[in-house]
Protein backbone atom coordinates (compact mmCIF):
# COMPACT_ATOMS: atom_id res chain seq x y z
CA UNK A 1 0.00 0.00 0.00
CA UNK A 2 1.26 3.49 -0.81
CA UNK A 3 2.45 5.11 2.43
CA UNK A 4 0.54 8.16 3.60
CA UNK A 5 3.49 9.94 5.27
CA UNK A 6 6.45 11.48 3.43
CA UNK A 7 9.50 9.25 4.10
CA UNK A 8 11.97 11.59 2.39
CA UNK A 9 14.17 13.83 4.51
CA UNK A 10 16.26 15.42 1.75
CA UNK A 11 15.31 19.04 1.14
CA UNK A 12 16.07 18.66 -2.57
CA UNK A 13 13.66 15.73 -2.93
CA UNK A 14 11.01 17.59 -0.96
CA UNK A 15 11.45 20.52 -3.35
CA UNK A 16 11.04 18.09 -6.28
CA UNK A 17 7.75 16.84 -4.84
CA UNK A 18 6.49 20.37 -4.52
CA UNK A 19 7.40 21.06 -8.15
CA UNK A 20 5.60 17.88 -9.23
CA UNK A 21 2.52 18.99 -7.32
CA UNK A 22 2.57 22.38 -9.05
CA UNK A 23 2.98 20.75 -12.46
CA UNK A 24 0.37 18.06 -11.98
CA UNK A 25 -1.87 19.82 -9.48
CA UNK A 26 -4.73 19.96 -11.95
CA UNK A 27 -4.74 16.24 -12.71
CA UNK A 28 -8.15 14.67 -11.94
CA UNK A 29 -7.88 11.42 -9.99
CA UNK A 30 -10.41 8.61 -10.14
CA UNK A 31 -12.40 8.38 -6.90
CA UNK A 32 -15.79 7.40 -5.67
CA UNK A 33 -18.64 9.87 -5.56
CA UNK A 34 -20.07 9.78 -2.02
CA UNK A 35 -23.82 10.29 -1.83
CA UNK A 36 -26.52 10.36 0.79
CA UNK A 37 -27.65 6.92 2.02
CA UNK A 38 -29.77 5.09 -0.52
CA UNK A 39 -32.95 3.29 0.55
CA UNK A 40 -32.27 -0.04 2.22
CA UNK A 41 -32.89 -2.99 -0.03
CA UNK A 42 -33.74 -6.52 0.96
CA UNK A 43 -34.47 -9.43 -1.34
CA UNK A 44 -36.97 -12.20 -0.86
CA UNK A 45 -35.17 -15.34 0.25
CA UNK A 46 -37.79 -18.05 -0.11
CA UNK A 47 -36.80 -18.54 -3.74
CA UNK A 48 -33.19 -19.62 -3.15
CA UNK A 49 -33.61 -22.53 -0.78
CA UNK A 50 -35.54 -25.72 -0.34
CA UNK A 51 -38.02 -24.36 2.20
CA UNK A 52 -41.53 -25.69 1.45
CA UNK A 53 -43.94 -23.47 -0.42
CA UNK A 54 -46.42 -21.54 1.74
CA UNK A 55 -49.80 -23.19 2.40
CA UNK A 56 -52.71 -22.59 0.07
CA UNK A 57 -54.83 -19.74 1.36
CA UNK A 58 -58.41 -19.00 0.34
CA UNK A 59 -58.40 -15.19 0.34
CA UNK A 60 -58.41 -12.36 -2.15
CA UNK A 61 -55.01 -11.17 -0.90
CA UNK A 62 -52.58 -11.73 1.95
CA UNK A 63 -49.05 -11.07 3.16
CA UNK A 64 -46.80 -12.62 5.82
CA UNK A 65 -43.94 -10.35 6.93
CA UNK A 66 -41.24 -10.51 9.57
CA UNK A 67 -41.50 -7.49 11.84
CA UNK A 68 -37.79 -6.89 12.47
CA UNK A 69 -36.29 -7.56 9.04
CA UNK A 70 -39.24 -6.65 6.83
CA UNK A 71 -38.72 -9.84 4.81
CA UNK A 72 -41.83 -11.11 3.02
CA UNK A 73 -42.19 -14.83 3.71
CA UNK A 74 -45.42 -15.40 1.77
CA UNK A 75 -47.88 -13.29 -0.20
CA UNK A 76 -50.61 -13.31 -2.81
CA UNK A 77 -51.88 -10.14 -4.50
CA UNK A 78 -50.33 -8.03 -1.70
CA UNK A 79 -50.83 -4.79 -3.66
CA UNK A 80 -54.45 -5.43 -4.61
CA UNK A 81 -56.58 -2.46 -3.53
CA UNK A 82 -59.52 -3.67 -1.45
CA UNK A 83 -62.07 -2.32 1.01
CA UNK A 84 -60.58 -2.62 4.51
CA UNK A 85 -63.77 -2.63 6.64
CA UNK A 86 -62.78 -2.23 10.33
CA UNK A 87 -59.09 -2.82 9.52
CA UNK A 88 -59.43 0.94 8.95
CA UNK A 89 -59.44 1.40 12.72
CA UNK A 90 -55.72 0.54 12.80
CA UNK A 91 -55.10 3.77 10.89
CA UNK A 92 -57.51 5.65 13.15
CA UNK A 93 -55.55 4.36 16.13
CA UNK A 94 -52.27 5.38 14.50
CA UNK A 95 -53.44 9.00 14.25
CA UNK A 96 -54.83 8.96 17.81
CA UNK A 97 -51.57 7.47 19.15
CA UNK A 98 -49.58 10.08 17.22
CA UNK A 99 -51.59 12.85 18.88
CA UNK A 100 -50.90 11.33 22.30
CA UNK A 101 -47.19 10.94 21.58
CA UNK A 102 -46.92 14.56 20.41
CA UNK A 103 -48.65 15.82 23.57
CA UNK A 104 -51.78 17.10 21.84
CA UNK A 105 -53.97 14.47 23.51
CA UNK A 106 -54.00 12.60 26.81
CA UNK A 107 -55.53 9.29 27.85
CA UNK A 108 -57.32 11.19 30.62
CA UNK A 109 -58.83 13.87 28.38
CA UNK A 110 -62.63 13.95 28.34
CA UNK A 111 -64.48 14.02 25.02
CA UNK A 112 -68.08 15.13 24.61
CA UNK A 113 -70.06 12.74 22.39
CA UNK A 114 -71.76 14.39 19.41
CA UNK A 115 -75.06 13.32 17.93
CA UNK A 116 -73.26 12.18 14.78
CA UNK A 117 -70.96 9.90 16.76
CA UNK A 118 -73.90 8.54 18.75
CA UNK A 119 -75.92 7.84 15.59
CA UNK A 120 -73.08 6.17 13.64
CA UNK A 121 -74.22 2.73 12.51
CA UNK A 122 -72.52 -0.65 12.63
CA UNK A 123 -70.64 -1.98 15.65
CA UNK A 124 -70.81 0.22 18.76
CA UNK A 125 -69.35 0.73 22.22
CA UNK A 126 -72.67 2.40 23.15
CA UNK A 127 -71.60 5.90 24.11
CA UNK A 128 -74.41 8.41 24.69
CA UNK A 129 -74.93 11.81 23.10
CA UNK A 130 -73.70 14.83 25.09
CA UNK A 131 -72.01 12.59 27.67
CA UNK A 132 -68.27 12.92 28.32
CA UNK A 133 -66.02 9.89 27.87
CA UNK A 134 -62.31 9.45 28.64
CA UNK A 135 -59.97 9.09 25.67
CA UNK A 136 -58.65 5.81 27.09
CA UNK A 137 -62.16 4.34 27.19
CA UNK A 138 -62.79 5.45 23.61
CA UNK A 139 -59.56 3.79 22.50
CA UNK A 140 -60.65 0.54 24.13
CA UNK A 141 -64.08 0.91 22.59
CA UNK A 142 -62.48 1.41 19.17
CA UNK A 143 -59.97 -1.45 19.40
CA UNK A 144 -61.60 -4.10 21.59
CA UNK A 145 -65.27 -3.48 20.78
CA UNK A 146 -64.66 -2.12 17.25
CA UNK A 147 -66.99 0.76 18.03
CA UNK A 148 -67.70 3.02 15.09
CA UNK A 149 -69.19 5.55 17.49
CA UNK A 150 -65.89 5.69 19.40
CA UNK A 151 -63.96 6.32 16.18
CA UNK A 152 -66.15 9.25 15.17
CA UNK A 153 -65.98 10.78 18.66
CA UNK A 154 -62.16 10.62 18.61
CA UNK A 155 -61.96 11.93 15.04
CA UNK A 156 -64.20 14.93 15.74
CA UNK A 157 -62.31 15.83 18.90
CA UNK A 158 -58.90 15.69 17.19
CA UNK A 159 -59.71 17.25 13.82
CA UNK A 160 -63.05 19.02 14.22
CA UNK A 161 -64.77 16.73 11.74
CA UNK A 162 -64.45 13.14 10.53
CA UNK A 163 -63.73 14.39 7.01
CA UNK A 164 -60.68 16.39 8.11
CA UNK A 165 -59.56 13.47 10.29
CA UNK A 166 -59.74 11.16 7.24
CA UNK A 167 -57.38 13.53 5.41
CA UNK A 168 -55.01 13.27 8.36
CA UNK A 169 -55.22 9.47 8.11
CA UNK A 170 -54.20 9.52 4.46
CA UNK A 171 -51.36 11.97 5.14
CA UNK A 172 -49.98 9.82 7.97
CA UNK A 173 -50.33 6.76 5.74
CA UNK A 174 -48.11 8.30 3.06
CA UNK A 175 -45.44 9.14 5.65
CA UNK A 176 -45.06 5.49 6.64
CA UNK A 177 -45.01 4.24 3.05
CA UNK A 178 -48.67 3.26 2.58
CA UNK A 179 -48.63 4.60 -0.95
CA UNK A 180 -51.61 2.60 -2.24
CA UNK A 181 -54.10 3.44 0.52
CA UNK A 182 -56.69 6.20 0.77
CA UNK A 183 -59.02 6.83 3.71
CA UNK A 184 -62.40 8.59 3.55
CA UNK A 185 -63.64 7.88 7.07
CA UNK A 186 -62.45 6.76 10.51
CA UNK A 187 -64.63 3.66 10.79
CA UNK A 188 -64.24 1.53 7.69
CA UNK A 189 -67.91 1.75 6.74
CA UNK A 190 -68.26 1.41 2.93
CA UNK A 191 -67.24 4.57 1.08
CA UNK A 192 -66.21 4.73 -2.58
CA UNK A 193 -62.45 5.13 -2.91
CA UNK A 194 -61.78 4.07 0.69
CA UNK A 195 -59.16 1.39 -0.11
CA UNK A 196 -56.02 -0.27 1.25
CA UNK A 197 -53.68 -3.12 0.31
CA UNK A 198 -52.49 -6.03 2.43
CA UNK A 199 -48.92 -4.79 1.97
CA UNK A 200 -49.83 -1.33 3.28
CA UNK A 201 -51.66 -2.75 6.29
CA UNK A 202 -48.56 -4.80 7.17
CA UNK A 203 -46.49 -1.59 7.08
CA UNK A 204 -49.08 0.04 9.33
CA UNK A 205 -48.90 -2.82 11.80
CA UNK A 206 -45.11 -2.55 11.93
CA UNK A 207 -45.38 1.19 12.56
CA UNK A 208 -47.95 0.78 15.35
CA UNK A 209 -45.67 -1.60 17.24
CA UNK A 210 -42.37 0.21 16.68
CA UNK A 211 -43.61 3.78 17.20
CA UNK A 212 -46.05 3.24 20.07
CA UNK A 213 -44.76 0.39 22.26
CA UNK A 214 -46.48 1.87 25.34
CA UNK A 215 -49.90 1.88 23.63
CA UNK A 216 -49.78 -1.35 21.64
CA UNK A 217 -51.07 -3.33 24.65
CA UNK A 218 -54.64 -2.21 23.91
CA UNK A 219 -54.67 -4.68 21.00
CA UNK A 220 -54.17 -7.69 23.27
CA UNK A 221 -57.18 -6.98 25.50
CA UNK A 222 -59.81 -9.68 25.14
CA UNK A 223 -62.83 -7.84 26.53
CA UNK A 224 -64.01 -4.40 27.59
CA UNK A 225 -67.06 -3.30 29.55
CA UNK A 226 -68.55 0.14 29.00
CA UNK A 227 -71.94 1.47 30.03
CA UNK A 228 -72.51 -1.91 31.76
CA UNK A 229 -72.19 -3.70 28.43
CA UNK A 230 -69.38 -6.27 28.12
CA UNK A 231 -68.07 -7.03 24.62
CA UNK A 232 -65.35 -9.44 23.56
CA UNK A 233 -62.52 -8.81 21.14
CA UNK A 234 -63.47 -10.18 17.71
CA UNK A 235 -59.94 -11.42 17.07
CA UNK A 236 -60.51 -15.08 17.99
CA UNK A 237 -56.78 -15.86 17.66
CA UNK A 238 -56.22 -13.97 20.92
CA UNK A 239 -58.05 -16.84 22.62
CA UNK A 240 -56.68 -19.65 20.49
CA UNK A 241 -52.97 -18.81 20.22
CA UNK A 242 -51.17 -17.29 23.24
CA UNK A 243 -48.41 -15.91 20.99
CA UNK A 244 -50.90 -13.67 19.14
CA UNK A 245 -50.99 -10.27 20.83
CA UNK A 246 -52.77 -7.86 18.57
CA UNK A 247 -54.31 -6.06 15.63
CA UNK A 248 -57.76 -5.99 14.15
CA UNK A 249 -60.61 -7.79 12.45
CA UNK A 250 -62.85 -6.39 9.75
CA UNK A 251 -65.98 -7.39 7.89
CA UNK A 252 -68.43 -5.92 5.43
CA UNK A 253 -70.32 -7.61 2.64
CA UNK A 254 -68.04 -6.05 0.03
CA UNK A 255 -64.76 -6.55 1.91
CA UNK A 256 -65.44 -10.08 3.17
CA UNK A 257 -63.81 -11.22 6.40
CA UNK A 258 -60.40 -9.63 7.05
CA UNK A 259 -57.81 -9.98 9.79
CA UNK A 260 -54.51 -8.28 10.59
CA UNK A 261 -52.50 -10.17 13.19
CA UNK A 262 -49.18 -10.00 14.99
CA UNK A 263 -47.58 -12.86 16.94
CA UNK A 264 -44.26 -13.38 18.70
CA UNK A 265 -42.47 -16.65 19.44
CA UNK A 266 -38.96 -16.89 20.90
CA UNK A 267 -38.19 -13.27 20.07
CA UNK A 268 -39.32 -13.54 16.43
CA UNK A 269 -42.36 -11.42 15.53
CA UNK A 270 -44.51 -11.96 12.44
CA UNK A 271 -47.18 -9.71 10.97
CA UNK A 272 -49.90 -11.29 8.85
CA UNK A 273 -52.66 -9.55 6.91
CA UNK A 274 -55.40 -11.49 5.17
CA UNK A 275 -58.20 -9.87 3.18
CA UNK A 276 -61.42 -11.19 1.66
CA UNK A 277 -62.01 -14.60 3.26
CA UNK A 278 -65.46 -16.18 3.33
CA UNK A 279 -66.17 -16.40 7.07
CA UNK A 280 -65.01 -15.44 10.55
CA UNK A 281 -63.70 -18.95 11.04
CA UNK A 282 -61.90 -18.95 7.71
CA UNK A 283 -60.00 -15.73 8.40
CA UNK A 284 -58.75 -17.15 11.70
CA UNK A 285 -57.88 -20.58 10.26
CA UNK A 286 -56.08 -19.17 7.21
CA UNK A 287 -54.14 -16.72 9.37
CA UNK A 288 -53.12 -19.49 11.75
CA UNK A 289 -51.79 -21.56 8.85
CA UNK A 290 -49.63 -18.71 7.63
CA UNK A 291 -48.10 -17.70 10.96
CA UNK A 292 -47.42 -21.34 11.85
CA UNK A 293 -45.65 -21.71 8.50
CA UNK A 294 -43.49 -18.64 9.14
CA UNK A 295 -42.43 -19.70 12.63
CA UNK A 296 -41.85 -23.31 11.60
CA UNK A 297 -39.56 -22.72 8.63
CA UNK A 298 -37.84 -19.34 9.27
CA UNK A 299 -35.76 -17.62 11.92
CA UNK A 300 -34.70 -14.02 12.41
CA UNK A 301 -31.29 -12.83 13.57
CA UNK A 302 -29.90 -9.43 14.52
CA UNK A 303 -26.58 -9.31 12.69
CA UNK A 304 -25.28 -5.80 13.35
CA UNK A 305 -26.13 -2.82 15.53
CA UNK A 306 -26.55 0.72 14.28
CA UNK A 307 -23.49 2.91 14.81
CA UNK A 308 -21.01 0.06 15.27
CA UNK A 309 -17.82 0.29 13.18
CA UNK A 310 -17.82 -2.37 10.44
CA UNK A 311 -14.80 -1.24 8.41
CA UNK A 312 -12.23 1.58 8.56
CA UNK A 313 -10.97 2.45 5.07
CA UNK A 314 -8.15 4.84 4.26
CA UNK A 315 -9.04 8.48 3.59
CA UNK A 316 -6.92 11.02 1.70
CA UNK A 317 -6.46 14.75 2.33
CA UNK A 318 -8.12 14.52 5.75
CA UNK A 319 -7.14 15.30 9.33
CA UNK A 320 -7.65 11.57 9.99
CA UNK A 321 -6.01 8.76 8.03
CA UNK A 322 -9.09 6.54 8.25
CA UNK A 323 -12.85 6.93 8.49
CA UNK A 324 -15.16 4.57 10.41
CA UNK A 325 -18.08 3.15 8.43
CA UNK A 326 -21.14 1.45 9.86
CA UNK A 327 -24.90 1.10 9.56
CA UNK A 328 -27.46 3.81 10.21
CA UNK A 329 -29.91 1.29 11.68
CA UNK A 330 -29.88 -2.19 13.19
CA UNK A 331 -29.62 -4.99 10.64
CA UNK A 332 -31.98 -7.95 11.03
CA UNK A 333 -32.27 -10.82 8.60
CA UNK A 334 -34.85 -13.59 8.26
CA UNK A 335 -33.52 -16.84 6.81
CA UNK A 336 -34.58 -20.47 6.49
CA UNK A 337 -34.06 -22.39 9.70
CA UNK A 338 -30.66 -24.02 10.20
CA UNK A 339 -29.00 -21.88 7.52
CA UNK A 340 -27.31 -19.34 9.80
CA UNK A 341 -23.88 -20.94 9.30
CA UNK A 342 -24.16 -20.33 5.54
CA UNK A 343 -24.35 -16.55 5.97
CA UNK A 344 -21.42 -14.45 4.76
CA UNK A 345 -20.81 -10.72 4.52
CA UNK A 346 -18.62 -8.55 2.33
CA UNK A 347 -18.14 -4.85 1.78
CA UNK A 348 -18.03 -2.75 -1.40
CA UNK A 349 -16.19 0.60 -1.11
CA UNK A 350 -15.67 1.95 -4.63
CA UNK A 351 -12.77 4.24 -5.55
CA UNK A 352 -10.60 6.40 -3.29
CA UNK A 353 -12.04 8.37 -0.36
CA UNK A 354 -11.04 12.01 0.03
CA UNK A 355 -11.91 14.57 2.71
CA UNK A 356 -14.05 16.41 3.58
CA UNK A 357 -16.63 13.75 4.47
CA UNK A 358 -19.77 14.49 6.44
CA UNK A 359 -21.15 12.13 9.05
CA UNK A 360 -23.99 10.05 7.57
CA UNK A 361 -22.67 10.14 3.99
CA UNK A 362 -22.92 6.79 2.23
CA UNK A 363 -19.46 5.53 1.31
CA UNK A 364 -20.07 1.84 0.64
CA UNK A 365 -22.40 -1.12 0.77
CA UNK A 366 -22.62 -4.09 3.10
CA UNK A 367 -23.67 -7.25 1.25
CA UNK A 368 -25.14 -10.24 3.06
CA UNK A 369 -24.80 -13.55 1.22
CA UNK A 370 -26.64 -16.83 1.76
CA UNK A 371 -25.42 -19.83 -0.20
CA UNK A 372 -23.35 -17.43 -2.34
CA UNK A 373 -26.38 -15.38 -3.34
CA UNK A 374 -26.96 -11.80 -2.19
CA UNK A 375 -30.03 -11.67 0.04
CA UNK A 376 -29.62 -8.20 1.57
CA UNK A 377 -27.76 -4.98 0.89
CA UNK A 378 -27.44 -2.06 3.31
CA UNK A 379 -25.63 1.28 2.92
CA UNK A 380 -22.46 1.85 4.92
CA UNK A 381 -22.28 5.44 6.15
CA UNK A 382 -19.57 7.58 7.73
CA UNK A 383 -19.90 7.42 11.50
CA UNK A 384 -18.03 10.70 11.98
CA UNK A 385 -17.19 13.88 10.07
CA UNK A 386 -13.64 14.12 8.68
CA UNK A 387 -12.42 17.61 7.79
CA UNK A 388 -9.76 18.46 5.24
CA UNK A 389 -6.17 18.56 6.42
CA UNK A 390 -3.79 21.49 6.02
CA UNK A 391 -2.29 22.67 2.75
CA UNK A 392 1.00 20.77 3.08
CA UNK A 393 -0.65 17.47 3.97
CA UNK A 394 -3.14 17.85 1.10
CA UNK A 395 -0.24 18.62 -1.25
CA UNK A 396 1.63 15.47 -0.24
CA UNK A 397 -1.55 13.37 -0.62
CA UNK A 398 -2.15 14.97 -4.01
CA UNK A 399 1.29 13.80 -5.15
CA UNK A 400 0.67 10.36 -3.67
CA UNK A 401 -2.66 10.09 -5.46
CA UNK A 402 -1.02 11.12 -8.74
CA UNK A 403 1.57 8.34 -8.43
CA UNK A 404 -1.13 5.93 -7.34
CA UNK A 405 -3.17 6.70 -10.44
CA UNK A 406 -0.28 5.41 -12.54
CA UNK A 407 0.10 2.33 -10.39
CA UNK A 408 -3.59 1.49 -10.79
CA UNK A 409 -3.35 1.37 -14.60
CA UNK A 410 -1.93 -2.19 -14.70
Secondary structure as UniProt FT lines:
FT   HELIX           11..24
FT   TURN            25..26
FT   STRAND          35..36
FT   STRAND          41..42
FT   TURN            46..47
FT   STRAND          61..66
FT   TURN            67..69
FT   STRAND          72..76
FT   TURN            78..79
FT   HELIX           85..87
FT   HELIX           88..101
FT   TURN            102..103
FT   TURN            107..108
FT   STRAND          110..112
FT   HELIX           115..119
FT   TURN            129..130
FT   STRAND          132..134
FT   HELIX           135..143
FT   HELIX           148..159
FT   HELIX           162..175
FT   TURN            176..177
FT   TURN            179..180
FT   TURN            192..193
FT   STRAND          195..196
FT   HELIX           198..211
FT   TURN            213..215
FT   HELIX           216..220
FT   STRAND          223..226
FT   TURN            227..228
FT   STRAND          229..232
FT   HELIX           237..240
FT   TURN            242..243
FT   STRAND          244..246
FT   STRAND          249..252
FT   TURN            253..255
FT   STRAND          256..265
FT   TURN            266..267
FT   STRAND          268..277
FT   HELIX           280..297
FT   STRAND          298..304
FT   TURN            306..307
FT   STRAND          309..314
FT   STRAND          322..326
FT   STRAND          331..336
FT   TURN            337..338
FT   HELIX           340..342
FT   STRAND          343..348
FT   TURN            359..360
FT   STRAND          361..370
FT   TURN            371..372
FT   STRAND          373..382
FT   HELIX           391..407
FT   TURN            408..409
//
